[in-house]
């Protein structure tokens, strides 16, 4: 999209009149952190030759998007352009990784003079749409309590982070192969902005007859970008059920059994010599 804002100069009979007729952006889809080429067609619609002509791109920070020229300056030389003639100028422009997605207007200025040394300049803008891609990653998965055993209730907490360059939408989380340990296996987050973190919880209930051992739980995340394109990521997490620990530890049972055995030996020894233990 081209916008022509103003023309400043002195018209005296005939005059040159330069316009930025068209701008071709390659590639058409410009991504955050990428480099694109702007091919700008300048045409002299006036009746006199334009002399010492230049095209200047105003690439100061624009509404949160940062642009910079690659391997050249922001002032592009045209030189002389006769009436009806045209010239194509090319500029490689880098988009900062900090840029936000959206459409931005890049201002430009055409400066030139005529053979009588009268000066002219006209300004305008051309639009560039900056796109990105969301990238939702599973940051962590933790279980509370740490050790699950039969007749245990707990929570599986999963944290997500969007490390992409675009917001993620319609985020759903589904868990497979939980072995019946989770009270629910589906959750909906909604949206996750670029750089944001969110944590959700799944309830855990371990039945008394639950099998002891490790389940390789599959955590799968599906989401969309603003254009409706689909994305999916997954991660395997170990969910382990431990055997119930006895009320009296085995070590303590051994001590108790040893003490009882020793007491029995003493009792039998005293009986043999005609005494009672108590």
N, C-alpha and C positions, 0 to 999 in steps of 0.2 A: 504494500500500500504506500502510495506517494502522496505527500501533502506539500503544497507550495504556499509558503506563508507571505513572503513579501519580495518586492523588487525595489532596490534603491539605486537611483542614477539620474542622469540628465538626458532627456530625449530631445534631440535637435534635428528635426527632419528624419533621416534614417538613423538606425542604431542597431548594434548587435543585441541579441536576446538569447542567452543560454538557459536551457532548462535540463533538468535531470529527467529524461523521458521514461526510463524504466530501470529497475534493479532486479537482477536475477541472483537468488541465494542458493548456493550449493554447499552441502546437500540440502534438500528442501526441509528436512527435519533437523533442526539445530539442537544439540544436546548440551546440557550443563557441562562445563569443563572441556568442550570440544573447540575445534577451529572450523570456521566456515569462510567461504569466498563470496564476496559481493562484487558482481559484475555490473557496473553503472554506466548506462548509455547517456551521454551528454550530446544535445543537439542545439545548433544555432538556428533559432527561428527568426532572427532579425534580418535586416537588409544590409548590414555592414559586417565586416570581419571582426571577430572577438580576438583581442591580443592579450598576451601575458595572462592567459586564463588559468585558474587553479580551482580545484575542488577540495574543500577542507571538511573532514569528518570530525564532529564534536563528540569525542569518546570519553568524556568525563563520566563519573558514576551516574547512571541513569536509573532512578527509581529502584535501587537495590540490585541491579544487574551491572556487572563490570565488564567492559569491553576494552580490548587493546589491539593495536595493529601489530601484526607479526612481520618482522624483517623489512619494515618500511616506516615512513612517517605518516602522520595524519593529513598532510598537505600533498595532494596528488597533482602533478603538473599536466596541464592540457596544452599550453602554448597558444598557437594561432588556430582559429577555427573559422573557416569561411562561411558565408550565408548558405544555409541548407546542409552543411556538412555535419558529421557526427563523429564521436570518438567514444570507445569503450575503455573504461578504467577498471582495473581489478585491485581489490584489497583483501588480504587474508586477515581475518579478525578472530581473536581468541575470546572465548567466554569464560569468565572466572568460575571456579568450583563453588564459590560462595553465592553465585547468582541464583535468584529464585526463578521458578518457572513462570512463564507468562509472555505476553506480547509487549515489546518495547519499541519506542520510536527513537531512531538515531538521527540527530540533527546534522545537517550539512550546510555549507555555504559555497556558492559559486561566485568567484571574484574575477573581473576582467575589465578591459578598457577598449576604447576604439582608437582609430588612427589619429584623432584629434586629442588623445590623451585624457578623454573623459573616463571616469571610473564608474563601474557598476558592481553591484552584488545582489544576489537574490538567495533566499534561504528556504529551507523546507525540511522535511523528515521522511524517512522510509522505515517501514516496520519490519521487525524480526521477531519471530516466535521462538521462544526458548522452551524446550521440553526436557523432561527427566524421566527416570524410572524408579519406582519404589523397590526397596530390597528389605523385606522383613526377615529378621533372623531370630532364632530361639537363643536367647542370651543365657538362660540358666533354668534348671528344673530341680526343685528341692522338695523333700518329704518331711513332714512333721507329724508324728515323732520320727526320728531318724530310723529306728528299728521297728518294723511292722511285724506283728505276730497275730495268730488267731485271736479273735474277739477284740481287735483294735480298730479304733476310728481315728482318722487323721486327715491331712490335706496335702495334695500335690500342687505346689505353686510353680507356675511357669511364667518367666519374664520374656518379653519380646522387645526388640529395638528395630527401628526403621533406619538403616544406614544408607538408604538410597538418596536420590536427588529429587524425589517427588513424593507426595503424600500417597499413602495406601488406603484403599477403601474396601468396604464389604469383607472385612477380615473374619474368617471362620477358622476355628481350631477343632480338629477331630483326633481322637486318640484310639488307636487300634491295639489289639492283643494285650488288653489289660487283665485278662483272666477273671473278669467279674469283680475286680477289686474296687473299681471306681463307681460312685453313685450316679455319675453322668459322664458321657464320653464326648459331648459336643458342647462348644461354647462359641458365642459371637462377640467379637470385640467392636466391630464397626470400623472406625477410621483411626489411623495412626499417622500423625504428621511426620514430616521429614525430621530425623534426629530425635524423635520422641520414644519414650519407653512406657510399656504397660505390663501389668502383672495380673494374671487371673488365677483362680483356684478351682481345683476339682476335689470333691469330697471322696474320702477313702473309707471303706468298711470291709474289714477282713472277717469272713465267716469263720465259725469254729472249726469247720472241716476243710478250710482252704488248704490247698497243696503248698507244702514248704518248698521254697526255691525261688529262682529269679525269672521274672517275666521281662522280655525285651519289648518294651512299650514303644510303639511308633507314634510320634507326635507330628501331625501333618497340618500345615497352615496354608490356606488358600486366600488370595486377595486380588484386587483389581487396581489398575491405575485410573486416572481421571478419564481416559479415553475408552475404558471398558475392557482393556486387555487383561487376560488372566495370568496369574503367577501362582506357583506352588513351591513350598519348601518343606522339608521334613527332617527329623532327627530321632535317633534311637536312644532310649533312656532305660537304664536298669532299674526295675522295681522289684525288690526282694522281700520275701516273707520269711521270717526266722521262726524256728521252733520255739514253743513256749518254754521259758526257763522254769525249773522246779522251784517250789516255794522255799525249800532248803537247798542251798548249793551242794553239789556233789562233794566238794572238798569238806564242807561242814558235816555231811553225812558220814564221811570216812572217819572224821575225828570222833563223832558220837559213837559209831560202831566200835572203834578201837577202845574207847573208854569203857563201854559196856562189856566188851570182851575181857578187859583187864580186871574189871570188878568181879566178873564171874570167876576168873581164875583165883582171885583172892578168896572169894567165898568158898570155893571147893577146897582150897588149901587149909583154911581154918577148920572146916568140917572134919578133915582127915586127922587133925590133931586134937579133936574133941572140943573145939571152941566154936562159938557162933560169931558170925560177922557183925551182928548188931546186938 
